[in-house]
Amino acid sequence: MERGSGDEELRARVRGIVERHVLPFAREADASRTFQRAPLEALAKEGLVGAPIPRQYGGQGMTNEESVIIYEEVGRACAATRGFLAVQVGLVAQCIADWGTDAQKTHWLPRLCSLDAIGCYALTEPDAGSDVTAIQTVAKGRKLRGEKWWITNGTVADVAIVFARTGEERRRGLSAFLVTDFERERMKDAELGHRGADHAHLRFEDAPGELLGDEGQGFEIAMSALDHGRLGVAAGAVGIHDACLDECVKFARNRRQFGKRIGDFQLVQGDLADMACELEASRLLCREAARKQDAGDALAHRFTSMAKLFCTEAAARAAGKAVVLLGARGYFNRFPVERHYRDIKGLEIYEGTSHIQRLIVGRDLVGEDEEKEVLRLHARPPRSRRARTDDTQPLPIVDFHPPPRPPKPPPTKR
Ligand SMILES: Cc1cc2nc3c(=O)[nH]c(=O)nc-3n(C[C@H](O)[C@H](O)[C@H](O)COP(=O)(O)OP(=O)(O)OC[C@H]3O[C@@H](n4cnc5c(N)ncnc54)[C@H](O)[C@@H]3O)c2cc1C
């Protein structure tokens, strides 16, 4: 299939499915704050839940570049549904596909693709948000004790990827576990956006866990999963941006004030032009990050963070403009822009806030300070600290650099 024409075909097919099965639920799910299963089942039936998972495990074997089209189109209609997908597919299924044993892949992947099982990704704790290395959940003899919160899909999940401490060391002391039996309750307070999503507080009291990857690889696994997830977030933001621009153009063509269409005022045209420029820039950056992930490019991690950062912030600007451009109509829920305006704030926060994405990109550009490294190697630690390794020292700021990932096989084309 030739790149470009195939993408448009895929986009048209997904848009049709989303308009029939997701969009009609979006406003109601938001207003009633209820998690809706029906749109997800429709997406699963159409093969859109496990899109990037290899066919042998029940997926469609799509590339990341194709998958972002799905996230974008679903995100255009409903951020809660797109959020579900980014977790189910990007953070859970792709993570098991990358790191699981044959038995784990054979057991979980077909179920996750068909929606016979729901997955969640449990990293955040009350005292470990941006700083993943502050995780306090512990695993002793494969039994987990601790808590996680803000976990998307948490109350409906059949399996959770849980990150827990198996050693003292900051990074190498973390391991990943598949956990099926744990206590969960819905987050108590009302959310600003993603009101149709399921966000849970999980508790583990000697919950049995099965190791995913090797002991001590938890940090590496968490970061590699976030690369998949962040791509889904960036593409979802492009979808929100696109939806806001569409609403604004429609409104600007129809609404009349001072005897003409508001779209004929140059100030309004300027807003539309800014939104359109940033939308295309976002879409291109997101696609480039996906291509780099597909190619196993060394810059994939940096581009993914750049896409997450730029696309979410550009979409937040677009949603802010859209609310004002629609006047009072932008302020109530007959039009979707007020929902997009609330939802986009979540995309700027989860899977690493904009601050964290800036840190990742900035540090990647500057690189390691070689001089500091030389000095560090030559320096003798102060007497009181000699017994401790560097790895146990707290970092001045959170370290979000993932270690190198194992080489991936080339993506399977449909
Ligand atoms: C809708 C939603 C869904 C979520 N789903 C999940 C999920 O499925 N699984 C999961 O594990 N988590 C999930 N989360 C949690 C989310 O990933 C965290 O909220 C996020 O990583 C930020 O952590 P925090 O809230 O503890 O903020 P903090 O880490 O306390 O940050 C507070 C502020 O300080 C800034 N900050 C922190 N460190 C630095 C630094 N070094 N330099 C500059 N600024 C810094 C942050 O950018 C932020 O502005 C979800 C959150 C939301 C809102």
The ligand as an SDF file (V2000), in Angstrom:
LIG
                    3D

 53 58  0  0  0  0  0  0  0  0999 V2000
   -6.4830   12.1040   33.6290 C   0  0  0  0  0  0  0  0  0  0  0  0
   -5.2680   11.4470   34.2090 C   0  0  0  0  0  0  0  0  0  0  0  0
   -5.0070   10.1150   33.9270 C   0  0  0  0  0  0  0  0  0  0  0  0
   -3.8710    9.4860   34.4670 C   0  0  0  0  0  0  0  0  0  0  0  0
   -3.6420    8.1490   34.2050 N   0  0  0  0  0  0  0  0  0  0  0  0
   -2.5630    7.5290   34.7630 C   0  0  0  0  0  0  0  0  0  0  0  0
   -2.3430    6.1190   34.5560 C   0  0  0  0  0  0  0  0  0  0  0  0
   -3.0950    5.4310   33.8480 O   0  0  0  0  0  0  0  0  0  0  0  0
   -1.2670    5.5410   35.1740 N   0  0  0  0  0  0  0  0  0  0  0  0
   -0.4060    6.2370   35.9640 C   0  0  0  0  0  0  0  0  0  0  0  0
    0.5390    5.6540   36.4780 O   0  0  0  0  0  0  0  0  0  0  0  0
   -0.6000    7.5790   36.1810 N   0  0  0  0  0  0  0  0  0  0  0  0
   -1.6560    8.2300   35.6020 C   0  0  0  0  0  0  0  0  0  0  0  0
   -1.8740    9.5790   35.8330 N   0  0  0  0  0  0  0  0  0  0  0  0
   -0.9510   10.3070   36.7030 C   0  0  0  0  0  0  0  0  0  0  0  0
   -0.0250   11.2210   35.9240 C   0  0  0  0  0  0  0  0  0  0  0  0
    0.8750   10.5030   35.1280 O   0  0  0  0  0  0  0  0  0  0  0  0
    0.6840   12.1550   36.9350 C   0  0  0  0  0  0  0  0  0  0  0  0
   -0.3250   12.9840   37.4740 O   0  0  0  0  0  0  0  0  0  0  0  0
    1.7680   12.9950   36.2920 C   0  0  0  0  0  0  0  0  0  0  0  0
    2.8760   12.1980   35.9300 O   0  0  0  0  0  0  0  0  0  0  0  0
    2.2570   14.1170   37.2240 C   0  0  0  0  0  0  0  0  0  0  0  0
    2.5050   13.6210   38.5060 O   0  0  0  0  0  0  0  0  0  0  0  0
    1.8730   14.3810   39.7870 P   0  0  0  0  0  0  0  0  0  0  0  0
    0.4340   14.5880   39.5340 O   0  0  0  0  0  0  0  0  0  0  0  0
    2.2660   13.6440   40.9970 O   0  0  0  0  0  0  0  0  0  0  0  0
    2.5480   15.8130   39.7680 O   0  0  0  0  0  0  0  0  0  0  0  0
    3.9930   16.2020   40.3900 P   0  0  0  0  0  0  0  0  0  0  0  0
    5.0290   15.2640   39.9220 O   0  0  0  0  0  0  0  0  0  0  0  0
    3.8520   16.4200   41.8460 O   0  0  0  0  0  0  0  0  0  0  0  0
    4.2540   17.5970   39.6770 O   0  0  0  0  0  0  0  0  0  0  0  0
    3.6620   18.8170   40.1360 C   0  0  0  0  0  0  0  0  0  0  0  0
    4.2160   19.9450   39.2650 C   0  0  0  0  0  0  0  0  0  0  0  0
    5.6440   20.0240   39.4200 O   0  0  0  0  0  0  0  0  0  0  0  0
    6.2630   19.9610   38.1540 C   0  0  0  0  0  0  0  0  0  0  0  0
    7.5430   19.2550   38.2790 N   0  0  0  0  0  0  0  0  0  0  0  0
    7.7820   18.0690   38.9090 C   0  0  0  0  0  0  0  0  0  0  0  0
    9.0890   17.7440   38.7900 N   0  0  0  0  0  0  0  0  0  0  0  0
    9.6770   18.7140   38.0560 C   0  0  0  0  0  0  0  0  0  0  0  0
   10.9960   18.9450   37.5740 C   0  0  0  0  0  0  0  0  0  0  0  0
   11.9870   18.0660   37.8080 N   0  0  0  0  0  0  0  0  0  0  0  0
   11.2460   20.0630   36.8580 N   0  0  0  0  0  0  0  0  0  0  0  0
   10.2390   20.9460   36.5790 C   0  0  0  0  0  0  0  0  0  0  0  0
    8.9550   20.7820   37.0130 N   0  0  0  0  0  0  0  0  0  0  0  0
    8.6820   19.6870   37.7200 C   0  0  0  0  0  0  0  0  0  0  0  0
    5.2940   19.1700   37.2760 C   0  0  0  0  0  0  0  0  0  0  0  0
    5.5110   19.4050   35.9010 O   0  0  0  0  0  0  0  0  0  0  0  0
    3.9610   19.7010   37.7610 C   0  0  0  0  0  0  0  0  0  0  0  0
    3.6870   20.9310   37.1380 O   0  0  0  0  0  0  0  0  0  0  0  0
   -2.9870   10.2220   35.3010 C   0  0  0  0  0  0  0  0  0  0  0  0
   -3.2500   11.5750   35.5580 C   0  0  0  0  0  0  0  0  0  0  0  0
   -4.3650   12.1830   35.0380 C   0  0  0  0  0  0  0  0  0  0  0  0
   -4.6390   13.6270   35.3420 C   0  0  0  0  0  0  0  0  0  0  0  0
  1  2  1  0
  2  3  1  0
  2 52  2  0
  3  4  2  0
  4  5  1  0
  4 50  1  0
  5  6  2  0
  6  7  1  0
  6 13  1  0
  7  8  2  0
  7  9  1  0
  9 10  1  0
 10 11  2  0
 10 12  1  0
 12 13  2  0
 13 14  1  0
 14 15  1  0
 14 50  1  0
 15 16  1  0
 16 17  1  0
 16 18  1  0
 18 19  1  0
 18 20  1  0
 20 21  1  0
 20 22  1  0
 22 23  1  0
 23 24  1  0
 24 25  2  0
 24 26  1  0
 24 27  1  0
 27 28  1  0
 28 29  2  0
 28 30  1  0
 28 31  1  0
 31 32  1  0
 32 33  1  0
 33 34  1  0
 33 48  1  0
 34 35  1  0
 35 36  1  0
 35 46  1  0
 36 37  1  0
 36 45  1  0
 37 38  2  0
 38 39  1  0
 39 40  1  0
 39 45  2  0
 40 41  1  0
 40 42  2  0
 42 43  1  0
 43 44  2  0
 44 45  1  0
 46 47  1  0
 46 48  1  0
 48 49  1  0
 50 51  2  0
 51 52  1  0
 52 53  1  0
M  END
$$$$
